[in-house]
Amino acid sequence: MPAPIVLFGYKRPAELAQTIQALQRNYLAPESDLYVFVDAPKKFIDELKVNQVRQLVQEITGFKSVSYRFAESNIGCADSIIGGVSKVLSEHSSAIIVEDDIVTSPNFLDYMNQCLAKYAAEPGVFSISGYTFPFQRPADYPADTYFMPRHSPWGWATWADRWHSVDWSIADFSQFISEREQQKAFMQGGTDLVRMLRRQMEGEIDAWDIRFCYNRFKANALTVYPTISKVQNIGFGKEATHTNVYNRYRTILDSGERRTFRFLDNVAVTDYYQRQTLQRYSLATRIYNRLKTYAGMH
């Protein structure tokens, strides 16, 4: 039986419609249960769009079953996702999570479910990403996946045991931030990770994914990525919660023709893809993209 899909919406009906349509085109959609969580408006001005999202959700078809929950008061992005995923994973052993700015390829659910089955008993794998940068794949590369010490929140999956092991309070942060070697090790997934975690702990941002990524690090575990992206993020705009920046994450979406994939048996960081990823998250690259944002480039 395919893992359930957990979909989160808020105030972007146009983007959510694209997300739903893409999921409906997935080969495994008719066999998959769909759970939808919609947060309540934070401001009066958001009520119209939130109501449009709720109406859209109530009309969803094309899945084995559709369940939805509309928040009565605004929860916030991070707590909404933590609460929704926790609820579903209290009833299921794994789940596939999608937010309202993600367009998936038709084989997204195939890829996710095969990864979930392959690594279910492997504690060294903490999560599965549906996204990847459009890296050039080496001609002799033997698999359709690679491993990175970094979680990606755009179309992803995990297991109940990994999720329920997370310490969302990051109780050991003061110790971590005083140990340079620990910070250096965490940044093997990107030089931006420590800064994001510090901003979270100092209350500058409210994000679930950096905390999840830190717990992945503490568990000495990795994330599985596809060599060809199964998702495209379409949420880089004024309505986005966290992504109102130059879209440096544009990628090439899988055509969806293939439905079976080759996996790596040895769970270890994939050196080539780690080098490529670290370059994308380097300080120089981040400054370059920030300048493009200021220049109004998209």
PyMOL commands that set and color helices and strands:
alter all, ss='L'
color gray80, all
select helices_A, chain A and resi 13-24+29-31+44-58+77-89+108-118+160-164+173-176+180-189+193-201+209-218+271-280+283-294
alter helices_A, ss='H'
color red, helices_A
select strands_A, chain A and resi 5-9+33-38+65-70+94-99+102-104+125-129+145-148+156-159+222-226+231-233
alter strands_A, ss='S'
color yellow, strands_A
deselect
rebuild
show_as cartoon
